[in-house]
């Protein structure tokens, strides 16, 4: 049976109980919160393996919670599955850009939610020592666990997606990756973006890296690689 601990955040008691019951039946340990404030307190005080987060919350909304979690060195590593009302595409995209791992639309099937939870937790367990090791190439240093990038000793502020993209390419210098491979690696399967979105991220990343942006090379007709 599963032993992972999951925090479920939703202000609707019936939905909260539905999610809690179905995940607990799978063997997961469940903590519950009906507000963003309570979710923050629990995430800071208890070890969590995953958060199921409603976007529409009183007070601090789900997007603010996700942003705070991903910007905190103590909680950035916790996967987030968003629960959202159907048709809120802008919120879905915003949540994924902030670092959420997946989303489920309301009304939802408990079986589908449970399957999504299992999939996200499987991806989390694939993290290896190699993926968390500090990378130093040329004058560029990447600290995965601290989510920090240094160029000549100076810190560079990156978005969650930019950091993921840079880390993915830098882990395999010289390897060529297609845009689809980059999307899958950065966001997991079925991330709802186009190849063009990868190009936009690369442009922004190169700009922030300054002269070091030249290390990210375009392979015409294929994708990108990090220069050896």
C-alpha positions in Angstrom: 0.0 0.0 0.0 1.1 3.6 -0.7 2.6 5.5 2.2 3.0 8.9 0.6 1.4 11.9 2.4 -0.9 14.2 0.3 -2.4 17.5 1.2 -5.8 18.2 -0.3 -6.9 21.8 -0.4 -10.5 22.8 -1.3 -13.0 25.0 0.4 -16.0 22.8 -0.7 -16.4 20.3 2.0 -18.1 17.7 -0.2 -15.3 17.8 -2.8 -12.7 17.7 0.0 -14.3 14.6 1.4 -14.6 12.9 -2.0 -10.9 13.4 -2.7 -9.9 12.5 0.8 -11.9 9.3 0.7 -10.7 8.1 -2.7 -7.0 8.8 -2.0 -7.2 7.3 1.5 -8.7 4.2 0.0 -5.5 3.8 -2.1 -3.4 3.9 1.1 -2.2 7.5 1.0 -2.0 9.5 4.2 -4.2 12.6 3.8 -4.1 16.0 5.3 -6.9 18.5 4.5 -7.1 22.3 4.3 -10.1 24.5 3.4 -8.2 27.7 2.9 -4.9 28.9 1.4 -3.7 30.1 4.8 -4.1 26.7 6.4 -2.5 25.0 3.4 0.6 27.2 3.8 0.9 26.4 7.5 0.6 22.6 6.8 3.1 22.7 4.0 5.6 24.5 6.2 5.1 22.2 9.2 4.6 18.7 7.8 6.5 16.6 5.2 4.4 16.2 2.1 4.8 14.2 -1.1 2.1 15.9 -3.1 -0.5 18.6 -3.0 -3.9 18.5 -4.6 -4.8 22.2 -4.9 -8.1 23.9 -5.7 -7.6 27.2 -7.6 -10.7 29.0 -6.3 -10.1 29.5 -2.6 -11.2 32.3 -0.2 -8.4 34.7 0.8 -5.2 33.4 -0.8 -6.1 31.7 -4.1 -4.5 28.6 -5.5 -2.2 30.4 -7.9 -0.8 32.4 -5.1 -0.3 29.3 -3.0 1.5 27.5 -5.9 3.8 30.5 -6.5 4.7 30.7 -2.8 5.4 26.9 -2.6 7.6 26.9 -5.7 9.6 30.0 -4.6 10.3 28.5 -1.1 13.5 26.3 -0.9 11.6 24.1 1.7 8.7 23.3 -0.5 9.6 23.9 -4.2 10.1 20.1 -4.7 6.5 19.2 -3.7 4.5 18.2 -6.8 1.2 20.1 -7.3 -2.0 18.9 -9.0 -4.4 21.7 -9.6 -8.2 21.3 -9.3 -10.0 23.8 -11.5 -13.4 24.6 -13.0 -13.8 23.6 -16.6 -12.8 26.2 -19.2 -10.4 28.2 -17.0 -7.6 27.8 -19.6 -5.8 30.9 -18.5 -5.6 29.7 -14.9 -4.4 26.3 -16.0 -1.6 27.8 -18.1 -0.7 30.2 -15.3 -0.6 27.4 -12.8 1.6 25.2 -15.0 4.0 28.1 -15.6 4.3 28.6 -11.9 5.4 25.0 -11.6 2.3 22.9 -11.1 2.8 19.3 -12.4 -0.7 18.5 -13.7 -4.4 19.6 -13.5 -7.8 18.0 -13.2 -10.9 19.8 -14.2 -14.2 19.9 -12.2 -16.4 18.0 -12.3 -13.9 15.2 -12.2 -13.7 11.4 -12.0 -12.2 10.2 -8.7 -10.5 7.4 -10.7 -8.9 9.8 -13.1 -7.7 12.0 -10.2 -6.2 8.9 -8.5 -4.5 7.9 -11.7 -3.0 11.4 -12.1 -1.8 11.3 -8.5 0.0 8.0 -9.1 1.5 9.3 -12.3 2.9 12.4 -10.7 4.3 10.5 -7.7 6.0 8.0 -10.1 7.7 10.9 -11.9 8.8 12.3 -8.6 10.5 9.0 -7.6 12.5 9.0 -10.7 14.7 11.8 -9.4 18.3 10.5 -9.2 21.5 11.8 -7.6 22.6 12.9 -11.0 19.5 15.1 -11.3 20.1 16.8 -8.0 23.9 17.2 -8.3 25.4 20.6 -8.8 26.4 21.3 -12.5 29.3 23.5 -13.5 30.0 24.2 -17.1 32.2 27.0 -18.3 31.3 30.0 -16.0 27.8 28.7 -15.3 26.8 26.9 -12.1 23.4 25.2 -11.5 22.3 24.2 -8.0 19.2 22.1 -8.6 18.1 21.7 -4.9 18.6 25.4 -4.3 17.0 26.3 -7.6 19.9 28.7 -8.1 21.9 29.6 -11.2 25.2 31.5 -11.0 27.2 33.2 -13.7 30.6 34.3 -12.7 29.4 34.0 -9.1 26.4 36.3 -9.7 22.8 34.9 -9.2 20.5 34.9 -12.2 16.7 35.0 -11.6 14.9 32.5 -13.7 11.2 31.4 -13.8 10.4 27.8 -12.9 10.1 26.8 -16.6 13.4 28.5 -17.6 15.3 26.8 -14.8 13.8 23.4 -15.7 14.7 23.9 -19.3 18.3 25.0 -18.6 18.9 22.2 -16.1 17.5 19.6 -18.5 19.8 20.6 -21.3 22.9 21.2 -19.1 22.7 17.7 -17.6 23.5 16.3 -21.1 25.9 18.7 -22.7 26.3 18.0 -26.5 23.1 15.9 -26.7 20.4 17.2 -29.1 16.8 17.2 -27.8 13.7 17.8 -29.9 11.1 20.4 -28.7 8.7 17.6 -27.8 11.4 15.9 -25.7 12.0 19.2 -23.9 8.3 19.7 -23.2 8.0 16.2 -21.8 11.1 16.5 -19.6 10.2 19.9 -18.2 6.5 19.3 -17.6 5.9 15.6 -17.9 3.5 14.0 -20.3 0.6 15.9 -22.0 1.8 19.4 -21.2 -0.6 21.6 -23.2 1.8 23.8 -25.1 3.2 24.0 -28.6 6.7 23.7 -30.0 6.6 27.4 -30.4 6.4 27.8 -26.6 9.7 26.1 -26.2 11.3 28.6 -28.6 9.9 31.5 -26.6 11.3 30.1 -23.4 14.7 29.6 -25.0 14.7 33.2 -26.2 13.9 34.5 -22.7 16.5 32.2 -21.1 19.3 33.3 -23.5 18.5 36.9 -22.7 18.8 36.4 -19.0 22.0 34.4 -19.3 23.6 37.2 -21.2 26.9 36.1 -22.9 26.4 32.6 -21.5 23.2 32.3 -23.5 25.3 31.2 -26.4 25.8 27.8 -24.7 22.2 26.9 -25.7 22.5 26.1 -29.4 19.7 25.8 -31.9 20.0 22.6 -34.0 18.0 23.6 -37.1 15.1 21.4 -37.9 15.5 19.4 -34.7 15.7 21.3 -31.4 18.3 22.4 -29.0 21.5 21.3 -27.2 23.8 22.7 -24.5 27.3 23.4 -25.9 30.0 21.1 -24.5 
